[in-house]
């Protein structure tokens, strides 16, 4: 048992960068994977220790990626690219990590693992460069947007702290005794300093969103730069991504496949992302000296079908649907879950009428919450409302799908 526990402890799953290599290997060759057959030998050497354990994942992901791009794939994310003159001016960095993680002859692809990081989490200099780069893209002068960059420059700061914030404010979280030698008065003073910085962060958050929500094009440009690396690298650089893919390593499925468009013609997907994105200023925490950073929060609006499914799963205490549901459409999944819920109520001698009355109330409360949020986003409200209801408008007709179909058609 001791040996088994040690074995489990030593097992390491691939990092995000290592998944780039796994995808590259699975895309370029078939099993059994070998250095001899590798078209990107560096990528193979990076992850050879994960084979054969991760061969099925490599095969599944490789097959999926072959459906969205063509030609030999090369891993690129581990390198450093020369930055643009604008980026170097504001950040001082002559080289930086490219947005392109892997590339083929047809695409520079930025990869994101399911549940991965934010669209943007930038320290002072990178945040200023992004805002000024977005402003430059418009070719116009905008004092309000320029003021965002000035406010970031003048207000972003560090909290000099040799330890984690949560351990400072809550001694019970100070597992490593980082602040055991700090007096009560010192702790109180440091907490007061932290609260004062939080207040500054909250004010900047409000000011930044007020300005960017009035300047839709600038906001779209910021999201475009954060996604692609445009303005960060010189025009034509391999480091500028033109496709963003979010993938699920376990299922091998692509969750989002976004073509970014060009600086002059930003894609509708990036524009939709922008409409659902808000910005906030908060501490970027690490082992010590947390610092101010500009970050993003992208709202995902569930569809009506998804609300039904998630509510039924909670009622049935199901955390994850089993494989028997994988190939079923959402309407059939809802029908099957409803049958399970009814049988559960019958088995405990409960009232079917009472169950559906409570279920209806929970659904309506969730609908109200989602629709309220959709209305708040302004110009894209109807687009997101129709998506929620399962309504797709084309030039020729209106297509209604899902449980929302019956509701929407009335």
C-alpha positions as CSV (number, residue, x, y, z in Angstrom):
1,X,0.0,0.0,0.0
2,X,2.8,2.4,0.9
3,X,4.5,1.7,-2.5
4,X,1.1,2.2,-4.3
5,X,0.5,5.5,-2.6
6,X,4.0,6.7,-3.5
7,X,3.4,5.6,-7.1
8,X,0.2,7.6,-7.3
9,X,1.9,10.6,-5.7
10,X,4.6,10.5,-8.3
11,X,2.3,10.3,-11.3
12,X,2.2,13.7,-13.1
13,X,-0.5,14.7,-15.6
14,X,0.6,16.8,-18.6
15,X,0.8,20.6,-18.2
16,X,-0.9,22.9,-20.6
17,X,2.4,23.2,-22.6
18,X,2.8,19.4,-22.6
19,X,-0.7,19.0,-24.0
20,X,0.4,21.2,-26.9
21,X,3.1,18.5,-27.6
22,X,0.6,15.7,-27.1
23,X,-1.8,17.3,-29.7
24,X,1.1,17.8,-32.1
25,X,2.2,14.2,-31.8
26,X,-1.3,12.8,-32.2
27,X,-2.1,15.0,-35.1
28,X,1.1,14.3,-37.0
29,X,1.4,10.5,-36.7
30,X,-0.5,7.3,-35.9
31,X,0.0,4.8,-33.1
32,X,2.4,3.5,-32.0
33,X,4.1,6.9,-31.5
34,X,7.8,7.0,-32.0
35,X,10.6,9.5,-32.4
36,X,11.4,7.9,-35.7
37,X,8.0,8.8,-37.2
38,X,7.7,12.2,-35.4
39,X,7.4,15.2,-37.8
40,X,8.1,17.5,-34.8
41,X,10.8,15.7,-32.9
42,X,11.1,18.3,-30.2
43,X,7.4,17.9,-29.4
44,X,7.7,14.2,-29.2
45,X,10.7,14.4,-26.9
46,X,8.8,16.7,-24.6
47,X,6.1,14.2,-23.9
48,X,7.6,10.8,-24.6
49,X,7.4,10.0,-20.8
50,X,3.6,10.2,-21.0
51,X,3.4,7.4,-23.6
52,X,1.8,4.9,-23.7
53,X,-0.5,6.1,-20.9
54,X,-1.7,9.1,-23.0
55,X,-1.6,7.5,-26.4
56,X,-5.4,7.3,-26.6
57,X,-5.8,11.0,-25.7
58,X,-3.2,11.9,-28.3
59,X,-5.0,9.8,-30.9
60,X,-8.4,11.2,-30.1
61,X,-7.2,14.8,-30.0
62,X,-5.1,14.3,-33.2
63,X,-8.1,13.1,-35.1
64,X,-10.2,16.0,-33.9
65,X,-7.6,18.6,-34.9
66,X,-7.2,17.1,-38.3
67,X,-10.9,18.1,-38.9
68,X,-10.1,21.8,-38.4
69,X,-6.7,22.4,-40.0
70,X,-4.3,20.9,-42.6
71,X,-0.6,20.2,-43.1
72,X,2.2,19.3,-40.7
73,X,1.7,20.7,-37.2
74,X,4.6,22.3,-35.3
75,X,4.6,23.2,-31.6
76,X,5.6,26.9,-31.2
77,X,4.4,28.0,-27.7
78,X,7.6,27.1,-25.9
79,X,9.6,29.6,-27.9
80,X,10.0,33.4,-27.5
81,X,9.2,35.9,-30.3
82,X,10.5,39.4,-31.0
83,X,7.9,42.0,-29.9
84,X,6.6,45.0,-31.8
85,X,8.0,48.5,-31.3
86,X,4.8,49.5,-29.6
87,X,5.0,46.6,-27.1
88,X,8.6,47.2,-26.4
89,X,7.9,51.0,-25.9
90,X,5.3,50.3,-23.1
91,X,6.6,47.1,-21.6
92,X,10.4,47.2,-22.2
93,X,10.2,43.6,-23.4
94,X,12.2,42.8,-26.6
95,X,10.9,39.2,-26.6
96,X,7.8,37.6,-25.2
97,X,5.8,34.3,-25.3
98,X,3.8,34.0,-28.6
99,X,0.0,33.6,-28.6
100,X,0.5,30.8,-31.2
101,X,0.9,27.5,-29.4
102,X,1.0,25.3,-32.5
103,X,0.9,26.1,-36.2
104,X,0.2,24.4,-39.5
105,X,0.5,25.9,-43.0
106,X,-3.0,27.2,-42.8
107,X,-3.4,28.3,-39.1
108,X,-1.6,29.8,-36.2
109,X,-3.5,28.2,-33.3
110,X,-3.8,29.4,-29.7
111,X,-4.8,26.5,-27.5
112,X,-6.8,26.6,-24.3
113,X,-7.5,23.5,-22.2
114,X,-11.0,23.1,-20.8
115,X,-11.3,25.2,-17.6
116,X,-8.1,27.0,-18.5
117,X,-7.0,30.6,-17.8
118,X,-8.6,33.9,-18.5
119,X,-8.7,35.8,-21.8
120,X,-6.5,38.5,-20.1
121,X,-4.6,38.9,-16.8
122,X,-2.1,41.7,-17.4
123,X,0.2,43.6,-15.0
124,X,0.6,47.3,-15.3
125,X,2.9,47.6,-18.4
126,X,1.2,44.9,-20.4
127,X,-2.3,46.3,-19.6
128,X,-1.2,49.8,-20.8
129,X,0.3,48.3,-24.0
130,X,-2.9,46.5,-24.7
131,X,-5.1,49.5,-24.2
132,X,-2.8,51.8,-26.2
133,X,-2.5,49.1,-29.0
134,X,-6.3,48.9,-29.1
135,X,-6.6,52.7,-29.4
136,X,-4.0,52.8,-32.2
137,X,-6.0,50.2,-34.1
138,X,-8.9,52.7,-34.4
139,X,-6.6,55.5,-35.7
140,X,-8.5,58.0,-33.6
141,X,-7.8,60.1,-30.5
142,X,-9.9,59.2,-27.5
143,X,-9.1,61.0,-24.2
144,X,-11.3,58.7,-22.2
145,X,-9.5,55.6,-23.3
146,X,-6.1,57.3,-22.9
147,X,-7.1,58.1,-19.3
148,X,-7.6,54.3,-18.7
149,X,-3.9,53.8,-19.5
150,X,-2.9,56.8,-17.4
151,X,-5.0,55.5,-14.4
152,X,-3.3,52.1,-14.7
153,X,0.1,53.7,-14.8
154,X,-0.6,56.0,-11.8
155,X,-2.5,53.6,-9.6
156,X,-1.4,50.0,-10.2
157,X,0.8,48.9,-7.2
158,X,2.2,46.0,-5.2
159,X,1.4,44.9,-1.7
160,X,4.8,44.1,-0.3
161,X,4.0,40.9,1.4
162,X,6.2,37.9,2.0
163,X,3.3,35.4,1.8
164,X,-0.3,34.8,0.5
165,X,-3.0,37.4,1.1
166,X,-5.5,34.8,2.4
167,X,-2.9,33.8,5.1
168,X,-2.6,37.5,6.1
169,X,-6.3,38.2,6.5
170,X,-7.1,34.8,8.0
171,X,-4.5,33.3,10.5
172,X,-6.2,29.9,10.2
173,X,-5.1,29.8,6.5
174,X,-1.5,30.5,7.5
175,X,-0.5,26.8,7.2
176,X,3.2,27.5,6.6
177,X,3.5,30.1,9.4
178,X,4.4,32.9,6.9
179,X,3.2,35.6,9.3
180,X,3.9,33.9,12.7
181,X,6.5,36.5,13.6
182,X,4.3,39.5,12.6
183,X,2.8,41.4,15.5
184,X,-0.9,42.0,15.7
185,X,-0.4,45.7,15.0
186,X,1.8,45.0,12.0
187,X,-0.9,42.6,10.7
188,X,-3.7,45.2,11.2
189,X,-1.7,47.9,9.4
190,X,-0.9,45.5,6.4
191,X,-4.6,44.5,6.2
192,X,-5.6,48.2,6.2
193,X,-3.1,48.8,3.3
194,X,-4.7,45.8,1.5
195,X,-8.2,47.2,1.9
196,X,-7.2,50.6,0.6
197,X,-5.7,49.0,-2.5
198,X,-8.9,46.9,-2.9
199,X,-10.9,50.2,-2.9
200,X,-8.7,51.6,-5.6
201,X,-9.2,48.4,-7.6
202,X,-12.9,48.6,-7.3
203,X,-13.0,52.2,-8.5
204,X,-10.8,51.5,-11.5
205,X,-13.0,48.5,-12.3
206,X,-16.0,50.7,-12.5
207,X,-14.3,53.5,-14.4
208,X,-12.8,51.1,-17.0
209,X,-16.0,49.3,-17.7
210,X,-17.9,52.6,-18.0
211,X,-15.5,53.8,-20.6
212,X,-15.2,50.5,-22.6
213,X,-18.9,49.9,-22.6
214,X,-19.3,53.2,-24.4
215,X,-16.5,52.5,-26.8
216,X,-17.5,49.1,-28.4
217,X,-14.8,49.1,-31.1
218,X,-12.0,49.7,-28.6
219,X,-13.3,46.9,-26.4
220,X,-13.4,44.6,-29.4
221,X,-9.8,45.6,-30.2
222,X,-8.7,44.8,-26.7
223,X,-10.3,41.3,-26.9
224,X,-8.7,40.8,-30.3
225,X,-5.2,41.8,-29.1
226,X,-5.6,39.6,-26.0
227,X,-6.7,36.6,-28.1
228,X,-4.3,36.9,-31.1
229,X,-1.2,38.8,-29.9
230,X,-1.7,41.4,-32.6
231,X,0.2,44.6,-31.7
232,X,2.3,42.5,-29.3
233,X,4.3,41.1,-32.2
234,X,5.2,42.7,-35.6
235,X,2.8,42.3,-38.5
236,X,3.2,38.9,-40.1
237,X,4.8,37.3,-37.0
238,X,4.2,33.6,-36.4
239,X,3.5,34.5,-32.8
240,X,0.1,36.2,-33.8
241,X,-2.6,33.6,-33.6
242,X,-5.5,33.5,-36.1
243,X,-7.5,30.6,-34.5
244,X,-8.4,30.0,-30.9
245,X,-9.3,26.4,-29.9
246,X,-10.6,25.3,-26.5
247,X,-10.4,21.5,-26.1
248,X,-11.4,18.8,-23.6
249,X,-8.3,16.5,-23.2
250,X,-10.4,13.6,-21.8
251,X,-13.1,13.4,-24.5
252,X,-10.9,14.7,-27.3
253,X,-13.6,17.1,-28.3
254,X,-13.2,20.7,-29.4
255,X,-15.4,23.0,-27.3
256,X,-14.7,26.2,-29.1
257,X,-13.2,26.7,-32.6
258,X,-12.9,30.5,-33.2
259,X,-11.4,32.1,-36.3
260,X,-10.3,35.5,-35.2
261,X,-10.6,37.4,-38.4
262,X,-8.2,40.3,-39.2
263,X,-7.5,43.6,-37.5
264,X,-9.6,45.3,-40.2
265,X,-12.4,42.7,-40.1
266,X,-12.6,41.2,-36.6
267,X,-14.6,38.0,-36.7
268,X,-18.2,37.8,-35.3
269,X,-17.0,35.3,-32.7
270,X,-14.5,37.8,-31.3
271,X,-17.2,40.5,-31.3
272,X,-19.5,38.1,-29.4
273,X,-16.8,37.3,-26.9
274,X,-16.3,41.1,-26.4
275,X,-20.0,41.7,-25.8
276,X,-19.9,39.1,-23.0
277,X,-16.6,40.3,-21.5
278,X,-16.2,42.7,-18.6
279,X,-13.0,43.9,-17.0
280,X,-11.9,44.1,-13.4
281,X,-8.8,45.1,-11.5
282,X,-7.6,42.8,-8.8
283,X,-4.5,41.4,-7.1
284,X,-2.5,38.9,-9.1
285,X,-1.4,36.6,-6.2
286,X,1.7,34.5,-5.9
287,X,3.9,33.3,-3.1
288,X,4.7,37.0,-2.3
289,X,4.2,40.6,-3.3
290,X,0.7,40.5,-4.9
291,X,0.3,43.1,-7.6
292,X,-2.5,44.9,-9.4
293,X,-3.6,43.4,-12.7
294,X,-6.2,44.0,-15.3
295,X,-8.3,40.9,-15.8
296,X,-11.3,39.7,-17.7
297,X,-14.5,37.9,-16.8
298,X,-16.5,36.4,-19.7
299,X,-20.1,35.6,-19.0
300,X,-21.5,32.4,-20.4
301,X,-25.3,32.4,-20.8
302,X,-26.7,28.9,-20.5
303,X,-29.4,27.9,-23.1
304,X,-32.9,27.0,-21.9
305,X,-32.0,23.3,-22.6
306,X,-28.9,23.6,-20.4
307,X,-30.9,25.1,-17.5
308,X,-33.4,22.2,-17.7
309,X,-30.5,19.6,-17.7
310,X,-28.5,21.2,-14.9
311,X,-31.6,21.6,-12.7
312,X,-32.6,17.9,-13.2
313,X,-29.1,16.7,-12.6
314,X,-29.1,18.6,-9.3
315,X,-32.5,17.1,-8.3
316,X,-31.2,13.7,-9.1
317,X,-27.8,14.3,-7.4
318,X,-26.0,13.6,-10.7
319,X,-22.6,15.3,-10.9
320,X,-21.8,14.0,-14.4
321,X,-23.8,12.2,-17.0
322,X,-22.6,8.8,-17.8
323,X,-21.4,7.7,-21.3
324,X,-24.8,6.5,-22.3
325,X,-25.8,10.1,-22.8
326,X,-22.9,11.0,-25.0
327,X,-24.6,10.6,-28.4
328,X,-28.1,11.9,-27.4
329,X,-29.4,15.3,-28.3
330,X,-30.4,17.6,-25.5
331,X,-34.2,17.0,-25.9
332,X,-33.8,13.3,-25.4
333,X,-31.4,13.8,-22.4
334,X,-34.1,16.0,-20.8
335,X,-36.8,13.4,-21.4
336,X,-34.7,10.7,-19.9
337,X,-33.8,12.8,-16.8
338,X,-37.4,13.7,-16.3
339,X,-38.4,10.0,-16.3
340,X,-35.7,9.4,-13.7
341,X,-37.0,12.3,-11.6
342,X,-40.6,11.0,-11.8
343,X,-39.5,7.5,-10.8
344,X,-37.5,8.9,-7.9
345,X,-40.5,10.8,-6.6
346,X,-42.8,7.7,-7.0
347,X,-40.3,5.5,-5.2
348,X,-40.3,7.7,-2.1
349,X,-44.1,8.1,-2.2
350,X,-43.9,11.8,-3.0
351,X,-46.3,14.0,-5.0
352,X,-45.6,14.3,-8.7
353,X,-47.6,17.6,-8.7
354,X,-45.6,19.1,-5.9
355,X,-42.3,18.1,-7.5
356,X,-43.2,19.8,-10.8
357,X,-44.5,22.8,-8.9
358,X,-41.1,23.2,-7.2
359,X,-39.2,22.3,-10.4
360,X,-41.2,25.0,-12.3
361,X,-40.3,27.6,-9.7
362,X,-36.6,26.8,-9.8
363,X,-36.6,27.0,-13.6
364,X,-38.4,30.3,-13.7
365,X,-36.1,31.8,-11.1
366,X,-33.1,30.8,-13.2
367,X,-34.7,32.1,-16.4
368,X,-35.3,35.5,-14.7
369,X,-31.7,35.7,-13.5
370,X,-30.2,34.8,-17.0
371,X,-32.6,37.2,-18.9
372,X,-31.8,40.0,-16.5
373,X,-28.0,39.5,-17.2
374,X,-28.7,39.3,-20.9
375,X,-30.6,42.6,-20.9
376,X,-27.7,44.4,-19.1
377,X,-25.2,43.7,-22.0
378,X,-27.0,46.2,-24.3
379,X,-26.6,45.9,-28.0
380,X,-26.1,42.1,-28.1
381,X,-29.1,41.4,-25.8
382,X,-31.5,40.1,-28.4
383,X,-28.8,38.0,-30.0
384,X,-28.1,36.3,-26.7
385,X,-31.8,36.1,-25.8
386,X,-32.5,34.2,-29.0
387,X,-29.6,31.9,-28.4
388,X,-30.9,31.2,-24.9
389,X,-34.4,30.4,-26.3
390,X,-33.0,28.2,-29.0
391,X,-34.0,30.6,-31.9
392,X,-31.8,30.9,-34.9
393,X,-32.6,33.6,-37.4
394,X,-31.5,33.2,-41.0
395,X,-32.1,35.3,-44.1
396,X,-34.9,32.9,-45.1
397,X,-36.5,31.6,-42.0
398,X,-36.6,31.3,-38.2
399,X,-35.4,28.0,-36.9
400,X,-36.5,27.1,-33.3
401,X,-34.9,24.2,-31.5
402,X,-34.8,22.7,-28.0
403,X,-37.3,22.8,-25.1
404,X,-37.3,26.6,-25.8
405,X,-39.0,25.9,-29.1
406,X,-42.5,25.4,-27.7
407,X,-42.1,28.4,-25.3
408,X,-40.6,30.7,-27.9
409,X,-43.2,29.9,-30.6
410,X,-45.9,31.1,-28.3
